[in-house]
Amino acid sequence: MTSSPPSTSEDSCLAGCPAGVRLRVRAQPRASRNQFGAVIEGELRVQIAAPPVDATANVELIRFLSKVFSRPKSALRLVRGERSRHKTIEIEGIDLDSARRVIQARNE
């Protein structure tokens, strides 16, 4: 019998999908700068400098995440939460381990 690796808080906000991973975030618009926060209640807190007006914060969130995960903006898709702080983002072309490492590195 093999044991699975211990679960981390980063695992709770990530889920595998056929194209890559799905990341659950809680966006905080109008922050002083774009940055990651802690994983709380299964969502990665992401502070976004843009205001939540006319999808500006969503566009900025996708731009920021594409830079952080080193993926083109076209590889990221807002799956759920267009008008909510609670969002699900699909990131194509990245596996769970790589996504986990990115989040851990940004939160150290």
Number of C-alpha atoms within 10 A of each C-alpha: 3 4 5 6 6 6 8 11 16 22 18 16 20 23 15 15 13 9 13 18 22 25 24 23 25 21 24 21 22 14 14 10 12 18 18 18 18 16 21 14 11 17 23 24 21 23 22 23 18 20 15 19 10 9 13 14 23 24 14 18 25 20 16 18 20 17 12 15 16 12 16 15 16 11 16 21 14 17 14 13 16 13 13 11 17 16 20 20 20 23 28 19 13 18 17 18 12 12 22 16 13 15 19 14 9 12 13 5
